[in-house]
Amino acid sequence: MSTDREDRPGRGPRQSPAEFEALYAALRRRATGTGGSPAPIPPACVRAATGEIRSGRTVTLAAPVETRSAPDNPQPAGHRLTGPSEDEALALGLHFATDRFGMNVHGDADSHLDALCHVVWNGTLHGGVSAASLTPDGATALSVELARDGIVGRGVLLDIPRLRGVPWLDPGDHVTTADLLAAERSQDVRAGEGDLLFVRVGHRRRRTESGPWNAAETRAGLHPAAMELLAERRVAALGGDGNNDTAPSLTDGVEFPVHVLGVHALGLYLLDYLQFEDLVPLCEEEGRWSFFCVVAPLRLPRATGSPVNPIAIL
């Protein structure tokens, strides 16, 4: 198994199918959930995380919902005002403004959370639950409803472009275990049990400054071997400002290895396409890269994910 545990940042090797399967088996043995359910964040970790609240400043980790078509968003969210009519709006008396939204939750532009039923691997979901539980009416197991009480704990942001002295990682580049460890040393922070780990690759900044591109074909993300560190540290969730997976894939024959390893093997909630451009300057100003974090997905019974607006509280 290739674990890419060198002491300095650098590019990790490609993975063969056999190396990926060995890593998958090792991580599945480390999974701390039971019966196909995610492992809850220990209450003691949540209580300890409240100590991260010092200045009381709050900041979103989500990007605005996109309603216009773009190369990375061919099916944008639909938003339509359903009332009042123009005549009603200008008339005397009481009227209500109402609207309707529709969206592709798992696209390449909007911030969202992946439920544990999102990733199907070899006919099963996390914990060996049969993929037959996915029906035309929705997921009958492991839906986003399992996160109805929120994902709450200590957030840790590791800023890889800051580590490398660049504005962003170029599409196709990837974050290794060595990068994560070096970022921890550079930022004087360490991810641990029950933490919500956020890894910045600069995807959002590049999109803002250079324009959207087809992120389904090329984007920066984690090297699959880096997931072993997350398992060792027993983090509870992984969030990125991209898809978390590198494209093109670094694993032969597996298009989204980080999703398979994180969601399917470990039972981690993954948060894709967040944005950290509002958080970074606050962390730099306060001289710390950890914070209290609240993730509250919508209660969508039988859904495979949810749009999400994580809030960091410093």
N, C-alpha and C positions, 0 to 999 in steps of 0.2 A: 504494500500500500504506500502511495506517495502522500506524505503529510506536509511537505513543504515547510519545515520548521526551522529554516535558516535564521540567523540572527539579524540579517539586514533586509530592507525592502528589496523586492525584485520580482521578476516574472516567474510564476510557477509553471511546471511542466504540464503538457496535455495529459489527459487521463485516458487510459484504455478502458474498454468495457469491463475487463476483469478487475482493474484497479477501482473503478467506480463501484462495482458490486461488493468488493471487499470493504470499502468505506461505508457503503450503505448498511451492510450487515453489522459492522462495528457500531455505527451510530444508532441503529435500531435497538441494539442491546443496551444502549445508554438511555433510551427513552424512559422518562420518569412518569408518564401518564399511565392510566390503567383502563382496561376495557375500551380502548379506542378514544378515551377522553383526554384532553390536555391536562398536564399537571398544573394545578393551581399555584399561583404565586403565594408562597407561605405568608400568612398574616404578619409574622415577625419582620419579614422583608418589607412589607407595605408600611408597617409602623416606622421602621428605620428610615424608609425613603422620605417620610414627612420631614425629617431633619434637613433635607436638601432645600427646603423652603426658607430662604433668608431675606431676600429683597422683596419677595411677593410679586415680582413682575411676571406677567403671563405672555405667552407667544404661541401662535399657531405653527404647526409643522405640516399643514396641508396647503396645497396649491388651489387656486380658484378652479371651480368646475368649468371645463372647456365646452362651449356650445357652438364653436365654429370648426369646420372641417380643416384638418391639417395632415401633413404626411404621416405623423404618428397617431392621428386621431380621425380615421376615415369614417367612424361612426360616432360623431360627437353627441354629447348629451342634448336632449331636446327640452326646451323650456318655453312654455307658452302661457301668456296671461289669459286666464279664462273668464275674468270678470273684474270690474264691472264694464259694461259697454260704454262707449264714448259718451252717449247721451246720459246714461246713469251717473257717470263720473262727474259730470258738470251740473247735475240736477241737485236741488236742495234735498236735505234728508240724509239718512244713513245708508251707506253702501259699503261693501267689502271688496277689497282687491284679493283675487284668488289666482292661483296658478297651478300648473301641472309639470312635473319633471319625468323624464324617462332617460335611462342611461345604460350603457354597456359597462358594468361594474369593473370588469377585468381588462380594460383597455390599456393603452400605453401613454395616457396623458393624465388621467384623473387619479387623485390620491385614494387608495382603497386598501382594505384589509382582506386577506385571503382566509376563508374558513378552512377547517381541516378536511372538509369534503371536496375541496377545490382540486386536489391533485390525485389523479388515478394512476396507479402504477401496478402493472401486471394483474389487472382485474380487481384490485383492492384499494381501499382508502387507508388512512392511518390506523394502526392497531389491527390490521387484518380484516377490517370491516368490508364486506362485499360491496363492490361497485354497483350491484343490483339495487342498493339502497337509493341510488339516484334515479328518480322517476320523472316523467313529464310534469308532474305537479311540484317537483322540487326534491330536495335531499331529505330523506327520512332519518338520516343519522349524520352526526358531526356538522350540522349546519352552523351558521354564524350565530344562531340563537344561543349556542353554548357560551358565547362571550357577552351575554346580556347584562351581566353585572359589571362589565368593564374590565379593561386590562390596565391595572394601576400599579405603579411602582417607581423605582429609581430609573430614570433615563440616563444613558451615557451616549454622547456623540463623539465619534472618532472621525476626524476630518482628514481624509487621505490627500486631497489636493494641497492642503496647508502643509502636511508633512513633506510632500514632494516639491513644494515651492512653485506650484502651477495653479492656474485658475480652475482647471477641471481635468479629469482624466479623459483622454480621447476615447471615442467609441471603439469598442473592441479590446481596450485595456482592462486589466483586472486587479483586484485587491487580494493580496496573499496573506497568509498567516503572519508572515514577517512584517507586512505593512501594519496589520492590526496591533501587533506587539510594539512596533516602533511608535505608532501613534499614541498608544497608551503611555509610553515613556515620555514622549515629547509633550503630551498634554497633562501629565501627572494625574492620570485617572486609570482605574482598572474596573472592567466589567466583571460582575460576579453573579452569584445565584439570585434568580428572580428579577434580574435587571432587564430593562428594555434597551437593547443595543441598536443604535442608529449609526449607519455608516454612510458618510457623505462622499460621493464621487464627483460632484459638481455638475450632474446631469441638468438640473434646473437652470443653473447659471449659464451653461452653454446654450440651452434652448432659448433663454431670454435674450442673450447677446448675439447669437449666431442664427437663430431661427430654428423651427422644428425640422426634424429629419425622420426618416423611417427607422424608428428605434427598434422595431421588431427584427430588423436585419442586422443592426450594429449598435451596441451600447456597452458602456462600462458596467462591471458588476464584480461580484466576489468570485475568487477561485473556489471550486467545490471543496478542495482540501481544507479551506479555512473554516468549514463548518465543524471540523473536529474540535477546534478551539472553543466554539460556542457550546458544544456538548460538554466539554471538560468544565467550562465555567458555569454550566447549568443556567444560561440566560433563558428568559421566558418568551422573548419575541425579538424579531429582527426587522428593522425598517431601513429603507434606503430611498434616496432621491431618484433612483432609477428603478429597474425591475428586480434588483438584487442579483439576477443572473446575467452573466456576460453573454453577449451575442457578437459574432457566432460563438456557439457553445465550445467550451474547452474539453468536453467529454465526448468521445466518439460514440455516436448512436443515441445520445440522450440530449434533448434540446434544452431542457431546463433542469440541470442537475441540482442547483441550489434549492429549487422548489421541491424536488423529490426528496432530497436529504433533510431539508428543514421541516416541511409540512408533513410529508409522508412518513419518514423515518423517525424524526425527533418529536413531532407533534407541536412544532412552534407555529405561532401566528406570524405570518409575514405581512408587512405593510409596504406596498409598492408605490413608487412615484410620489413620495412626500416632497417637501421642500424645506431646506434648512437655512435659506439665505436670510431669514428674519432672526433665526436663533443664533447663528454664528457671532454676529457683532455683540450680542448680549453676553455670550459666554466669554468672548475676548475681554469685554469691559469688566466683567466680574471676576475674571481670572480663574474660571472653573468650567468643566465640561460635563458636569453631572447636574441633575435637576429632578424634581418630582414630575411625573408624567401621568396623564390621564387619557386613555383611549376609550372612547364610548361609541362603538358601532351601533347602527340602527338595529332595532329589533325587527328582523325580517325572517319570520319562520320559514324554514326549508331553503333559505338562500345560501349560495356558495361563497358569499362575501358581502361587503358593504362599503359604500363610500364612507370616508372617515376623516375626522378633523382632530388629530391628537393635539393636546395642549401641554406645553412645558411650563412649569411654574418654578421660577428660580428663587 
